[in-house]
Amino acid sequence: MLSSGSKGKRPSLAAMLNLAAKVWRQDLGCQPETLGTANTGVLAISQVLRRIIIETFEKRSEVEKEDLKLESLAKSAGLSIFHFHRLFKATTQVTPADFLTACHALALQDALCKYSIGGPRPNPKAVRLSSRWSEGTARKALGDLSLEEYANGAKSTSIECCRVSAPIGDLEIAYSREKKTPKVTVHAIVPSQDLSLPIGNHFRTSKRSEVYTQRLQQCVKELEEKCQDRDVELAADVISILWRARLWLKLTHDDGLG
């Protein structure tokens, strides 16, 4: 069990990521500064990914938050904006802007859904949106549901849930679909291991469905074939959220089931 140094206190995401990276390096017999790869460019991208994850998933005050603009990220990687953008896309298969958007969306889903399963429902007014986001942008991130609708279990929306297998483990996906079209609207993508109960327990009208499981699994397979070579080089502690981000982007931006 991870320990944050104070009894009963949950460790921060930053502490867990740093500890995971440390254990991973020790298991591979790597030097602390190498993160298991001799490619300094990939090392720099791993550091940027970790920075974005920490800044978007942790509850931090605006004073504590770091600048996540493209110029700042490129500078932290020691690269020009052009070369940083090109290397980031080549390494992760997504752009920096898309990854940042996906992280904000997934963090918002987690705040309103994952941690409320089996417990009291969160107060949507207590959720702080990114300064870059409007309520309309947040609504798109939640699959066209308002913060209040999402937090209260989307009573007026027919939600379906399924589980798919991915390289990072099983993922629970909550979605809704239009009856006369193949279009699917994704509401949540969460690792099964992070849930004490199936994700369907959060949504009041949800039902388990295998209708789209095969097609969702095919999307995962396509991503795996596209990304597996680079993922071997990336730091292990960023892979889980990177994978969720890729799948969310594919299903929401690329119409992966269309």
PLY file of the C-alpha trace (Angstrom):
ply
format ascii 1.0
element vertex 258
property float x
property float y
property float z
element edge 257
property int vertex1
property int vertex2
end_header
0.00 0.00 0.00
1.25 3.44 -0.84
1.92 5.79 2.02
1.98 9.57 1.88
3.88 9.89 5.14
0.88 10.82 7.29
-1.47 8.26 8.74
-4.82 8.01 7.01
-3.97 10.59 4.34
-4.44 9.62 0.69
-1.24 10.14 -1.32
-1.38 12.72 -4.09
-1.40 11.69 -7.72
2.04 13.22 -8.11
3.39 11.07 -5.27
1.84 7.92 -6.73
3.19 8.65 -10.22
6.67 9.34 -8.87
6.63 6.18 -6.76
5.34 4.10 -9.69
8.10 5.46 -11.91
10.71 4.72 -9.22
9.54 1.13 -8.74
9.38 0.63 -12.52
12.94 1.87 -12.95
14.17 -0.41 -10.15
12.43 -3.42 -11.68
14.17 -2.74 -14.99
17.51 -1.99 -13.36
17.56 1.49 -14.90
19.39 4.57 -13.70
17.03 7.14 -12.09
17.54 9.72 -14.81
16.91 7.40 -17.75
13.37 6.18 -17.04
14.28 3.01 -18.91
14.93 4.52 -22.31
18.06 5.72 -24.04
16.01 8.03 -26.24
16.24 11.47 -24.65
13.42 12.76 -26.84
11.02 10.08 -25.59
12.24 10.74 -22.04
11.33 14.41 -22.45
7.87 13.51 -23.77
7.32 11.16 -20.81
8.11 14.03 -18.47
5.68 16.33 -20.28
2.94 13.68 -20.19
3.43 13.29 -16.46
3.30 17.06 -15.99
0.00 17.35 -17.88
-1.50 14.40 -15.97
-0.59 15.85 -12.60
-1.85 19.32 -13.49
-5.21 18.10 -14.83
-6.07 15.26 -12.44
-4.95 16.77 -9.14
-7.12 19.27 -7.28
-4.79 22.25 -7.13
-5.38 25.95 -6.67
-4.90 28.24 -9.65
-1.80 29.65 -7.92
-0.21 26.18 -7.78
-1.06 25.22 -11.34
1.65 25.35 -13.96
1.42 26.83 -17.44
0.35 24.13 -19.90
0.52 26.25 -23.03
2.34 24.72 -25.98
5.24 27.17 -25.67
5.77 26.27 -22.01
5.60 22.53 -22.65
8.07 22.78 -25.53
10.46 24.83 -23.41
10.31 22.28 -20.57
11.23 19.57 -23.09
14.15 21.65 -24.38
12.74 21.72 -27.91
11.39 24.27 -30.36
7.60 24.38 -30.65
7.76 22.78 -34.11
10.01 19.88 -33.07
8.19 19.35 -29.78
4.79 19.11 -31.48
6.13 16.71 -34.10
7.91 14.50 -31.53
4.91 14.47 -29.17
2.58 13.34 -31.96
5.06 10.73 -33.24
5.58 9.34 -29.73
2.02 9.33 -28.41
-0.08 9.31 -31.62
-2.03 12.34 -30.33
-1.30 16.07 -30.36
-0.42 17.97 -27.16
-3.67 19.96 -27.41
-5.79 16.84 -27.87
-4.08 15.05 -24.99
-4.66 18.04 -22.71
-8.33 18.20 -23.71
-8.73 14.45 -23.14
-7.09 14.67 -19.71
-9.43 17.48 -18.66
-12.40 15.40 -19.88
-11.30 12.21 -18.12
-10.48 14.08 -14.90
-13.95 15.66 -15.00
-15.56 12.24 -15.53
-13.58 10.87 -12.60
-14.60 13.74 -10.33
-18.30 13.33 -11.13
-18.49 9.57 -11.54
-15.70 7.27 -10.45
-15.31 8.43 -6.88
-19.07 8.62 -6.31
-19.79 4.98 -7.12
-21.00 3.23 -3.98
-20.90 6.48 -2.01
-22.60 9.87 -1.83
-23.07 11.65 -5.14
-20.78 14.63 -5.68
-21.94 18.21 -5.66
-21.38 19.45 -9.25
-21.09 23.03 -7.97
-17.99 21.98 -6.04
-16.24 20.79 -9.22
-13.80 23.40 -10.49
-13.51 23.54 -14.25
-10.26 24.35 -15.99
-9.88 28.08 -16.62
-9.78 27.17 -20.34
-13.19 25.51 -20.18
-16.74 26.79 -20.33
-19.76 24.80 -19.14
-20.50 24.09 -22.81
-17.05 22.56 -23.30
-17.50 20.51 -20.13
-20.85 19.30 -21.44
-19.16 17.94 -24.58
-16.59 16.15 -22.41
-19.42 14.38 -20.55
-21.21 13.19 -23.68
-23.65 16.12 -24.02
-24.71 15.96 -20.36
-24.57 18.91 -17.97
-22.51 18.63 -14.80
-25.73 18.34 -12.77
-27.22 15.64 -15.04
-24.01 13.64 -14.98
-23.52 13.87 -11.20
-27.13 12.79 -10.63
-26.84 9.68 -12.77
-28.19 10.92 -16.13
-31.77 9.90 -15.31
-33.19 11.09 -18.63
-30.59 9.31 -20.80
-30.53 5.61 -21.63
-26.96 4.58 -20.77
-25.38 1.31 -21.83
-22.19 -0.11 -20.35
-19.67 -2.69 -21.46
-16.17 -3.89 -20.63
-13.28 -4.18 -23.10
-9.76 -5.54 -22.71
-6.83 -3.20 -23.32
-3.05 -3.43 -22.81
-3.48 -1.48 -19.55
-6.19 -3.86 -18.28
-9.98 -3.98 -18.58
-11.82 -0.71 -19.22
-15.44 0.06 -18.34
-17.14 2.23 -20.96
-20.48 4.01 -20.49
-22.19 5.26 -23.64
-25.54 6.06 -25.22
-26.57 5.58 -28.84
-29.09 6.83 -31.32
-31.63 4.24 -32.44
-31.49 4.90 -36.18
-27.77 5.59 -36.57
-24.52 3.85 -35.54
-23.40 6.97 -33.68
-22.30 6.35 -30.11
-21.84 9.07 -27.47
-19.23 8.20 -24.84
-19.88 9.29 -21.25
-17.06 7.60 -19.33
-13.97 5.43 -19.79
-12.62 4.09 -16.49
-10.19 1.24 -15.61
-12.17 -1.62 -14.04
-9.56 -1.98 -11.30
-10.32 1.57 -10.11
-13.98 0.75 -9.47
-15.44 -0.89 -6.39
-18.66 -1.46 -8.37
-19.39 -1.61 -12.13
-19.61 1.84 -13.70
-23.25 1.19 -14.54
-24.10 1.62 -10.86
-23.51 5.35 -11.22
-26.00 5.86 -14.05
-29.60 5.41 -12.93
-31.00 4.01 -16.20
-27.96 2.02 -17.29
-27.90 -1.56 -18.53
-25.18 -3.96 -19.50
-24.99 -4.39 -23.25
-22.85 -6.41 -25.61
-24.26 -4.73 -28.74
-21.21 -2.54 -29.27
-18.62 -4.49 -27.25
-17.11 -6.11 -30.33
-16.85 -2.79 -32.17
-15.36 -1.06 -29.12
-12.90 -3.92 -28.75
-11.93 -3.45 -32.40
-11.15 0.22 -31.70
-8.82 -0.89 -28.88
-7.14 -3.38 -31.19
-6.55 -0.72 -33.84
-5.01 1.61 -31.27
-2.80 -1.17 -29.92
-1.45 -2.00 -33.37
-0.77 1.68 -34.01
0.83 2.55 -30.67
2.49 -0.52 -29.16
5.99 0.09 -30.56
6.27 3.56 -29.02
4.57 2.60 -25.77
7.46 0.29 -24.95
9.72 3.36 -24.73
7.41 5.61 -22.71
7.49 5.71 -18.90
5.11 3.08 -17.54
3.39 5.41 -15.09
1.87 7.58 -17.85
0.58 4.78 -20.07
-2.77 4.16 -18.36
-4.09 7.71 -18.74
-2.50 8.05 -22.19
-4.43 4.97 -23.30
-7.71 6.27 -21.90
-7.07 9.59 -23.64
-6.39 7.91 -27.00
-9.55 5.83 -26.80
-11.68 8.80 -25.73
-10.31 10.88 -28.62
-10.87 8.09 -31.13
-14.47 7.54 -30.04
-15.39 11.21 -29.74
-13.35 12.92 -32.48
-12.84 10.20 -35.06
-16.31 8.66 -34.75
-14.66 5.32 -34.04
-17.91 3.33 -34.28
-19.39 5.17 -37.26
0 1
1 2
2 3
3 4
4 5
5 6
6 7
7 8
8 9
9 10
10 11
11 12
12 13
13 14
14 15
15 16
16 17
17 18
18 19
19 20
20 21
21 22
22 23
23 24
24 25
25 26
26 27
27 28
28 29
29 30
30 31
31 32
32 33
33 34
34 35
35 36
36 37
37 38
38 39
39 40
40 41
41 42
42 43
43 44
44 45
45 46
46 47
47 48
48 49
49 50
50 51
51 52
52 53
53 54
54 55
55 56
56 57
57 58
58 59
59 60
60 61
61 62
62 63
63 64
64 65
65 66
66 67
67 68
68 69
69 70
70 71
71 72
72 73
73 74
74 75
75 76
76 77
77 78
78 79
79 80
80 81
81 82
82 83
83 84
84 85
85 86
86 87
87 88
88 89
89 90
90 91
91 92
92 93
93 94
94 95
95 96
96 97
97 98
98 99
99 100
100 101
101 102
102 103
103 104
104 105
105 106
106 107
107 108
108 109
109 110
110 111
111 112
112 113
113 114
114 115
115 116
116 117
117 118
118 119
119 120
120 121
121 122
122 123
123 124
124 125
125 126
126 127
127 128
128 129
129 130
130 131
131 132
132 133
133 134
134 135
135 136
136 137
137 138
138 139
139 140
140 141
141 142
142 143
143 144
144 145
145 146
146 147
147 148
148 149
149 150
150 151
151 152
152 153
153 154
154 155
155 156
156 157
157 158
158 159
159 160
160 161
161 162
162 163
163 164
164 165
165 166
166 167
167 168
168 169
169 170
170 171
171 172
172 173
173 174
174 175
175 176
176 177
177 178
178 179
179 180
180 181
181 182
182 183
183 184
184 185
185 186
186 187
187 188
188 189
189 190
190 191
191 192
192 193
193 194
194 195
195 196
196 197
197 198
198 199
199 200
200 201
201 202
202 203
203 204
204 205
205 206
206 207
207 208
208 209
209 210
210 211
211 212
212 213
213 214
214 215
215 216
216 217
217 218
218 219
219 220
220 221
221 222
222 223
223 224
224 225
225 226
226 227
227 228
228 229
229 230
230 231
231 232
232 233
233 234
234 235
235 236
236 237
237 238
238 239
239 240
240 241
241 242
242 243
243 244
244 245
245 246
246 247
247 248
248 249
249 250
250 251
251 252
252 253
253 254
254 255
255 256
256 257
